[in-house]
């Protein structure tokens, strides 16, 4: 048998086969499996869909730390915004991301000004701002253990919306923990653990804006 036969079979062939088998009583489980194949396993839709979501938009990702700052994590907002921007660039069709370095430079140079996300987006010539309010970010669970914990609220401002300046969508994400089950010994560099946690947190945020496999969500370390 040609071992390359299965990869060449089109998804529509699977649909036709599935329809025939359903007509003979194969059941709903097969239909679900076929649907998974056709959608590349991306069975969970984006949560933000207003005005066609982020597709085809110029998007600035801005992260601001809310509350007491920590010198140890001073660069986390910029790093998190960059990680989220990269995931959106990879997974949202026809999106144009405002260079995260430009965003970071602008926010640093205007840190003494209390500007709204809408004002920031206008200055950066963005259509949409994905605003990340970083309310809590911790890396330690005692002096010898690491466990990342973060609390985030997302705020999306569509500057093309008639009610410019108002959040068109917001969502408070349940507290994210990494690792989920137990803390880990602090036997690696703190900077390395910080990068890992930022990566997981970025996935939790970015997946609100594009279709993905629901199994990916379960893989994220988090707690409600």
NUTI-77464 format. One record per residue (C-alpha): residue in one letter; residue number from 1; x negated, y, z negated. Coordinates in Angstrom, 2 decimals, always signed. Layout:
BEGIN
+---------+-----+---------+---------+---------+
! residuo ! num !       X !       Y !       Z !
+---------+-----+---------+---------+---------+
!       A ! NUM !       X !       Y !       Z !
...
+---------+-----+---------+---------+---------+
This chain:
BEGIN
+---------+-----+---------+---------+---------+
! residuo ! num !       X !       Y !       Z !
+---------+-----+---------+---------+---------+
!       X !   1 !   +0.00 !   +0.00 !   +0.00 !
!       X !   2 !   -1.12 !   +3.53 !   +0.76 !
!       X !   3 !   -2.09 !   +4.96 !   -2.63 !
!       X !   4 !   -1.47 !   +8.47 !   -1.35 !
!       X !   5 !   +2.16 !   +7.74 !   -0.52 !
!       X !   6 !   +3.76 !   +9.15 !   -3.69 !
!       X !   7 !   +2.03 !  +12.55 !   -3.63 !
!       X !   8 !   +3.30 !  +13.03 !   -0.07 !
!       X !   9 !   +6.93 !  +12.40 !   -0.99 !
!       X !  10 !   +8.76 !  +15.72 !   -1.08 !
!       X !  11 !  +10.87 !  +16.90 !   -3.95 !
!       X !  12 !  +13.88 !  +16.85 !   -1.66 !
!       X !  13 !  +13.27 !  +13.17 !   -1.07 !
!       X !  14 !  +13.50 !  +12.68 !   -4.83 !
!       X !  15 !  +16.75 !  +14.65 !   -4.83 !
!       X !  16 !  +18.23 !  +12.55 !   -2.07 !
!       X !  17 !  +17.16 !   +9.35 !   -3.82 !
!       X !  18 !  +18.54 !  +10.62 !   -7.10 !
!       X !  19 !  +21.89 !  +11.51 !   -5.53 !
!       X !  20 !  +22.19 !   +8.04 !   -4.11 !
!       X !  21 !  +21.35 !   +6.42 !   -7.43 !
!       X !  22 !  +23.77 !   +8.67 !   -9.30 !
!       X !  23 !  +26.52 !   +7.56 !   -6.96 !
!       X !  24 !  +25.84 !   +4.00 !   -8.07 !
!       X !  25 !  +26.03 !   +4.93 !  -11.75 !
!       X !  26 !  +22.39 !   +5.49 !  -12.65 !
!       X !  27 !  +23.41 !   +8.22 !  -15.11 !
!       X !  28 !  +22.51 !  +11.75 !  -16.19 !
!       X !  29 !  +19.03 !  +10.90 !  -17.43 !
!       X !  30 !  +17.84 !  +10.43 !  -13.86 !
!       X !  31 !  +19.38 !  +13.72 !  -12.80 !
!       X !  32 !  +17.52 !  +15.48 !  -15.61 !
!       X !  33 !  +14.26 !  +13.87 !  -14.51 !
!       X !  34 !  +14.78 !  +14.96 !  -10.92 !
!       X !  35 !  +15.54 !  +18.50 !  -12.05 !
!       X !  36 !  +12.28 !  +18.52 !  -13.97 !
!       X !  37 !  +10.39 !  +17.46 !  -10.82 !
!       X !  38 !  +11.98 !  +20.15 !   -8.65 !
!       X !  39 !  +11.21 !  +22.93 !  -11.14 !
!       X !  40 !   +7.63 !  +21.78 !  -11.80 !
!       X !  41 !   +8.68 !  +21.00 !  -15.35 !
!       X !  42 !   +9.44 !  +24.67 !  -16.08 !
!       X !  43 !  +12.75 !  +23.95 !  -17.72 !
!       X !  44 !  +12.81 !  +26.98 !  -20.06 !
!       X !  45 !  +13.68 !  +30.31 !  -18.49 !
!       X !  46 !  +12.15 !  +33.67 !  -19.34 !
!       X !  47 !  +13.92 !  +35.42 !  -22.18 !
!       X !  48 !  +13.41 !  +38.90 !  -20.76 !
!       X !  49 !  +15.34 !  +39.13 !  -17.49 !
!       X !  50 !  +16.79 !  +42.66 !  -17.42 !
!       X !  51 !  +16.26 !  +44.45 !  -14.11 !
!       X !  52 !  +14.70 !  +41.26 !  -12.67 !
!       X !  53 !  +12.22 !  +40.97 !  -15.53 !
!       X !  54 !   +8.62 !  +41.89 !  -14.83 !
!       X !  55 !   +8.46 !  +40.62 !  -11.25 !
!       X !  56 !   +7.19 !  +43.21 !   -8.80 !
!       X !  57 !   +6.60 !  +45.79 !  -11.54 !
!       X !  58 !   +3.53 !  +47.73 !  -12.62 !
!       X !  59 !   +3.18 !  +46.68 !  -16.25 !
!       X !  60 !   +1.11 !  +48.09 !  -19.10 !
!       X !  61 !   +0.64 !  +45.83 !  -22.12 !
!       X !  62 !   +0.11 !  +47.90 !  -25.25 !
!       X !  63 !   -0.49 !  +46.52 !  -28.74 !
!       X !  64 !   -0.36 !  +48.68 !  -31.84 !
!       X !  65 !   -1.11 !  +47.60 !  -35.38 !
!       X !  66 !   +1.66 !  +48.57 !  -37.75 !
!       X !  67 !   +0.75 !  +49.09 !  -41.38 !
!       X !  68 !   -2.57 !  +48.79 !  -43.17 !
!       X !  69 !   -5.54 !  +48.35 !  -40.86 !
!       X !  70 !   -8.37 !  +45.90 !  -41.47 !
!       X !  71 !  -11.93 !  +46.57 !  -40.37 !
!       X !  72 !  -12.43 !  +42.82 !  -39.97 !
!       X !  73 !   -9.68 !  +42.73 !  -37.33 !
!       X !  74 !  -10.05 !  +46.24 !  -35.90 !
!       X !  75 !  -10.32 !  +45.03 !  -32.29 !
!       X !  76 !   -7.45 !  +42.54 !  -32.45 !
!       X !  77 !   -4.77 !  +44.82 !  -30.87 !
!       X !  78 !   -6.90 !  +45.45 !  -27.76 !
!       X !  79 !   -7.93 !  +41.79 !  -27.52 !
!       X !  80 !   -4.36 !  +40.57 !  -27.92 !
!       X !  81 !   -3.05 !  +43.00 !  -25.30 !
!       X !  82 !   -5.75 !  +41.84 !  -22.86 !
!       X !  83 !   -4.92 !  +38.16 !  -23.46 !
!       X !  84 !   -1.19 !  +38.73 !  -22.92 !
!       X !  85 !   -1.88 !  +40.78 !  -19.78 !
!       X !  86 !   -4.00 !  +37.96 !  -18.34 !
!       X !  87 !   -1.23 !  +35.39 !  -18.90 !
!       X !  88 !   +1.37 !  +37.65 !  -17.30 !
!       X !  89 !   -0.92 !  +38.19 !  -14.30 !
!       X !  90 !   -1.26 !  +34.42 !  -13.88 !
!       X !  91 !   +2.41 !  +33.52 !  -14.29 !
!       X !  92 !   +4.66 !  +36.38 !  -13.10 !
!       X !  93 !   +5.16 !  +36.80 !   -9.37 !
!       X !  94 !   +4.07 !  +40.02 !   -7.70 !
!       X !  95 !   +3.26 !  +41.72 !  -10.99 !
!       X !  96 !   +0.69 !  +44.49 !  -11.13 !
!       X !  97 !   -1.05 !  +44.82 !  -14.47 !
!       X !  98 !   -2.47 !  +48.15 !  -15.57 !
!       X !  99 !   -6.15 !  +47.45 !  -16.30 !
!       X ! 100 !   -6.34 !  +46.55 !  -20.03 !
!       X ! 101 !   -9.56 !  +48.55 !  -20.27 !
!       X ! 102 !   -7.71 !  +51.63 !  -19.09 !
!       X ! 103 !   -4.96 !  +50.97 !  -21.64 !
!       X ! 104 !   -7.51 !  +50.50 !  -24.44 !
!       X ! 105 !   -9.41 !  +53.65 !  -23.48 !
!       X ! 106 !   -6.25 !  +55.72 !  -23.36 !
!       X ! 107 !   -4.93 !  +54.48 !  -26.71 !
!       X ! 108 !   -8.34 !  +54.96 !  -28.36 !
!       X ! 109 !   -8.64 !  +58.51 !  -27.06 !
!       X ! 110 !   -5.13 !  +59.35 !  -28.23 !
!       X ! 111 !   -5.07 !  +57.47 !  -31.53 !
!       X ! 112 !   -4.35 !  +60.68 !  -33.40 !
!       X ! 113 !   -1.11 !  +61.20 !  -31.45 !
!       X ! 114 !   +2.08 !  +59.42 !  -32.43 !
!       X ! 115 !   +3.40 !  +58.66 !  -28.96 !
!       X ! 116 !   +6.20 !  +56.31 !  -27.98 !
!       X ! 117 !   +5.66 !  +53.37 !  -25.66 !
!       X ! 118 !   +7.59 !  +55.30 !  -23.00 !
!       X ! 119 !   +5.18 !  +58.23 !  -23.24 !
!       X ! 120 !   +2.18 !  +55.88 !  -23.09 !
!       X ! 121 !   +3.61 !  +54.12 !  -20.04 !
!       X ! 122 !   +4.26 !  +57.41 !  -18.27 !
!       X ! 123 !   +0.67 !  +58.53 !  -18.82 !
!       X ! 124 !   -0.59 !  +55.18 !  -17.52 !
!       X ! 125 !   +1.73 !  +55.34 !  -14.46 !
!       X ! 126 !   +3.46 !  +52.10 !  -15.40 !
!       X ! 127 !   +6.96 !  +50.98 !  -14.45 !
!       X ! 128 !   +7.31 !  +48.89 !  -17.59 !
!       X ! 129 !   +5.57 !  +48.79 !  -20.94 !
!       X ! 130 !   +5.36 !  +45.56 !  -22.89 !
!       X ! 131 !   +4.84 !  +46.91 !  -26.39 !
!       X ! 132 !   +3.53 !  +44.65 !  -29.14 !
!       X ! 133 !   +4.03 !  +45.82 !  -32.72 !
!       X ! 134 !   +1.48 !  +43.79 !  -34.67 !
!       X ! 135 !   +2.96 !  +43.92 !  -38.17 !
!       X ! 136 !   +0.68 !  +41.37 !  -39.82 !
!       X ! 137 !   -2.50 !  +39.56 !  -38.80 !
!       X ! 138 !   -4.54 !  +37.38 !  -41.15 !
!       X ! 139 !   -7.20 !  +34.74 !  -40.61 !
!       X ! 140 !   -8.06 !  +33.38 !  -44.05 !
!       X ! 141 !   -6.30 !  +31.02 !  -46.43 !
!       X ! 142 !   -8.64 !  +31.39 !  -49.36 !
!       X ! 143 !  -12.42 !  +31.92 !  -49.37 !
!       X ! 144 !  -13.30 !  +28.61 !  -47.64 !
!       X ! 145 !  -10.33 !  +27.99 !  -45.33 !
!       X ! 146 !   -9.01 !  +29.49 !  -42.10 !
!       X ! 147 !   -5.36 !  +29.75 !  -41.15 !
!       X ! 148 !   -4.12 !  +32.43 !  -38.81 !
!       X ! 149 !   -0.83 !  +34.16 !  -39.61 !
!       X ! 150 !   +0.79 !  +36.90 !  -37.58 !
!       X ! 151 !   +4.08 !  +38.75 !  -37.38 !
!       X ! 152 !   +4.98 !  +40.45 !  -34.12 !
!       X ! 153 !   +7.88 !  +42.46 !  -32.72 !
!       X ! 154 !   +8.07 !  +42.90 !  -28.94 !
!       X ! 155 !   +9.51 !  +46.05 !  -27.39 !
!       X ! 156 !   +9.99 !  +46.40 !  -23.63 !
!       X ! 157 !  +10.49 !  +49.85 !  -22.14 !
!       X ! 158 !  +11.52 !  +50.08 !  -18.49 !
!       X ! 159 !  +10.61 !  +53.58 !  -17.34 !
!       X ! 160 !  +12.76 !  +53.12 !  -14.23 !
!       X ! 161 !  +15.82 !  +52.57 !  -16.41 !
!       X ! 162 !  +18.25 !  +55.52 !  -16.54 !
!       X ! 163 !  +17.86 !  +55.61 !  -20.33 !
!       X ! 164 !  +14.09 !  +56.07 !  -20.18 !
!       X ! 165 !  +12.44 !  +56.17 !  -23.57 !
!       X ! 166 !  +14.79 !  +53.65 !  -25.14 !
!       X ! 167 !  +13.71 !  +50.05 !  -25.61 !
!       X ! 168 !  +15.49 !  +47.99 !  -22.99 !
!       X ! 169 !  +14.74 !  +44.79 !  -24.91 !
!       X ! 170 !  +13.24 !  +43.88 !  -28.26 !
!       X ! 171 !  +12.55 !  +40.67 !  -30.12 !
!       X ! 172 !  +10.98 !  +39.87 !  -33.46 !
!       X ! 173 !   +9.05 !  +36.64 !  -33.12 !
!       X ! 174 !   +9.11 !  +34.27 !  -36.10 !
!       X ! 175 !   +5.84 !  +34.22 !  -38.01 !
!       X ! 176 !   +3.15 !  +32.43 !  -36.03 !
!       X ! 177 !   +0.73 !  +30.16 !  -37.89 !
!       X ! 178 !   -2.39 !  +28.50 !  -36.55 !
!       X ! 179 !   -3.07 !  +25.69 !  -37.27 !
!       X ! 180 !   +0.55 !  +24.81 !  -38.05 !
!       X ! 181 !   +0.23 !  +21.92 !  -40.48 !
!       X ! 182 !   -2.80 !  +22.70 !  -42.63 !
!       X ! 183 !   -5.60 !  +25.25 !  -42.85 !
!       X ! 184 !   -9.03 !  +24.25 !  -41.57 !
!       X ! 185 !  -12.44 !  +24.51 !  -43.26 !
!       X ! 186 !  -14.27 !  +27.73 !  -42.49 !
!       X ! 187 !  -17.14 !  +25.87 !  -40.86 !
!       X ! 188 !  -17.08 !  +27.82 !  -37.58 !
!       X ! 189 !  -17.78 !  +31.48 !  -36.88 !
!       X ! 190 !  -14.89 !  +33.73 !  -37.86 !
!       X ! 191 !  -15.09 !  +35.38 !  -34.43 !
!       X ! 192 !  -14.53 !  +32.02 !  -32.74 !
!       X ! 193 !  -11.50 !  +31.22 !  -34.88 !
!       X ! 194 !  -10.13 !  +34.73 !  -34.26 !
!       X ! 195 !  -10.38 !  +34.18 !  -30.48 !
!       X ! 196 !   -8.55 !  +30.85 !  -30.76 !
!       X ! 197 !   -5.75 !  +32.36 !  -32.80 !
!       X ! 198 !   -5.38 !  +35.36 !  -30.51 !
!       X ! 199 !   -5.11 !  +32.93 !  -27.58 !
!       X ! 200 !   -2.27 !  +31.02 !  -29.26 !
!       X ! 201 !   -0.47 !  +34.20 !  -30.27 !
!       X ! 202 !   -0.79 !  +35.57 !  -26.73 !
!       X ! 203 !   +0.89 !  +32.44 !  -25.34 !
!       X ! 204 !   +3.76 !  +32.81 !  -27.79 !
!       X ! 205 !   +4.29 !  +36.38 !  -26.60 !
!       X ! 206 !   +3.69 !  +36.01 !  -22.86 !
!       X ! 207 !   +6.04 !  +33.04 !  -22.45 !
!       X ! 208 !   +8.98 !  +35.30 !  -23.23 !
!       X ! 209 !   +8.50 !  +36.74 !  -19.75 !
!       X ! 210 !   +8.22 !  +33.72 !  -17.43 !
!       X ! 211 !   +9.64 !  +30.24 !  -16.98 !
!       X ! 212 !   +7.65 !  +27.46 !  -18.58 !
!       X ! 213 !   +7.94 !  +23.92 !  -19.88 !
!       X ! 214 !   +9.78 !  +23.74 !  -23.18 !
!       X ! 215 !   +7.18 !  +21.20 !  -24.32 !
!       X ! 216 !   +4.60 !  +24.01 !  -24.19 !
!       X ! 217 !   +6.44 !  +25.79 !  -26.98 !
!       X ! 218 !   +6.21 !  +22.77 !  -29.24 !
!       X ! 219 !   +2.48 !  +22.64 !  -28.64 !
!       X ! 220 !   +2.06 !  +26.10 !  -30.13 !
!       X ! 221 !   +1.16 !  +26.26 !  -33.79 !
!       X ! 222 !   +3.96 !  +28.19 !  -35.42 !
!       X ! 223 !   +6.35 !  +28.34 !  -38.35 !
!       X ! 224 !   +9.84 !  +29.76 !  -38.61 !
+---------+-----+---------+---------+---------+
